[in-house]
Amino acid sequence: MDRERRARGEELLRTVDGDRVAENLLRAYDDVAPDFTRYLVEFAFGEIYAREGDLRQRELVAIASLATMGGCDAQLETHVHGALNVGLTKAEIVEAVMTLVPFAGFPKALNAIAIVKRVFEKRF
């Protein structure tokens, strides 16, 4: 295990997802697939999210990607929370989903905006 990458990944995971969600995620798969969590923390956060750039942009990309894939409701909800956690506004998140309409279509954008609405209702 690369301790530096793990520490960097955990720090970014906590920044984006918050401590409670991060703690739950860090423990969620230890009994079944501990390498899954290691890959998520060390690679996705410790390598990809740690690259030079802006967490706000990364969260917008995550939202757009998950919304256009479909079938990723839990992950999309997590990243909408993450977007708010790193400083995106409600309007910026809504506009990101609105931009998907001509590219991904109304059905996927409609599903995404319903998740956005659910997150907003929980938080505001």
C-alpha positions in Angstrom: 0.0 0.0 0.0 1.2 3.5 -0.9 0.6 5.4 2.4 1.0 8.8 0.8 -1.5 8.0 -1.9 -3.9 6.5 0.6 -3.6 9.6 2.9 -4.1 11.9 0.0 -7.1 9.9 -1.2 -8.7 9.8 2.2 -8.3 13.5 2.6 -9.9 14.3 -0.7 -12.7 11.7 -0.1 -13.5 13.5 3.2 -13.4 16.9 1.5 -15.8 15.8 -1.2 -18.1 13.4 0.6 -17.8 14.6 4.2 -16.5 12.7 7.2 -19.6 10.6 7.9 -20.0 9.4 4.3 -16.3 8.8 4.0 -16.2 6.7 7.2 -19.1 4.6 6.0 -17.5 4.1 2.6 -14.1 3.2 4.1 -15.8 0.4 6.1 -18.5 -0.7 3.8 -16.7 -3.4 1.8 -13.8 -4.4 4.1 -15.4 -7.7 4.9 -16.2 -8.6 1.3 -13.7 -6.8 -1.0 -11.1 -4.7 0.9 -9.3 -4.1 -2.4 -12.3 -2.4 -3.8 -12.1 0.3 -1.1 -8.4 0.6 -1.6 -8.8 1.1 -5.3 -11.5 3.7 -4.8 -9.4 5.7 -2.2 -6.0 5.3 -3.7 -6.8 5.5 -7.4 -10.0 7.5 -7.8 -9.2 10.0 -5.1 -5.5 9.6 -4.4 -4.6 9.7 -8.1 -7.4 11.1 -10.2 -9.0 13.6 -7.9 -5.5 14.6 -6.6 -4.4 15.7 -10.1 -3.9 19.4 -10.7 -7.2 21.1 -11.1 -10.4 22.1 -9.4 -12.6 19.8 -7.3 -15.6 21.9 -8.5 -14.9 20.9 -12.1 -14.3 17.3 -11.2 -17.7 17.2 -9.5 -19.4 18.7 -12.5 -17.8 16.1 -14.7 -18.8 13.3 -12.3 -22.4 14.6 -12.2 -22.6 14.8 -16.0 -21.0 11.4 -16.5 -23.2 9.6 -14.0 -26.4 11.4 -15.3 -25.7 10.4 -18.9 -24.8 6.8 -18.0 -28.1 6.3 -16.1 -28.6 3.6 -13.5 -26.2 5.3 -11.1 -28.7 7.1 -8.9 -26.8 6.5 -5.6 -23.5 7.6 -7.0 -25.1 10.7 -8.6 -26.7 11.6 -5.3 -23.4 11.3 -3.6 -21.7 13.5 -6.2 -24.4 16.2 -6.0 -23.8 16.3 -2.3 -20.0 16.4 -3.1 -20.5 19.3 -5.5 -22.2 21.3 -2.8 -19.5 20.3 -0.3 -16.7 21.7 -2.6 -18.5 25.0 -3.2 -20.8 24.6 -6.2 -24.0 26.5 -6.0 -27.5 25.0 -6.5 -27.7 27.1 -9.8 -24.4 25.7 -11.1 -25.5 22.1 -10.5 -28.9 22.7 -12.1 -27.3 24.3 -15.1 -24.9 21.3 -15.5 -28.0 19.0 -15.7 -29.8 21.4 -18.1 -26.8 21.3 -20.4 -27.2 17.5 -20.7 -30.7 17.8 -22.3 -29.5 18.2 -26.0 -26.7 15.7 -25.5 -28.2 12.9 -23.4 -31.9 13.6 -23.8 -34.8 14.6 -21.6 -35.3 11.2 -19.9 -31.7 11.1 -18.5 -31.8 14.8 -17.6 -35.2 14.4 -16.0 -33.9 11.5 -13.8 -30.8 13.5 -12.9 -32.8 16.7 -12.0 -35.1 14.6 -9.8 -32.0 13.4 -7.8 -30.7 17.0 -7.7 -34.1 18.1 -6.3 -34.0 15.3 -3.7 -30.5 16.4 -2.5 -31.6 20.0 -2.3 -34.6 19.1 -0.3 -32.4 17.2 2.2 -29.9 20.0 2.5 -31.9 23.3 2.2 
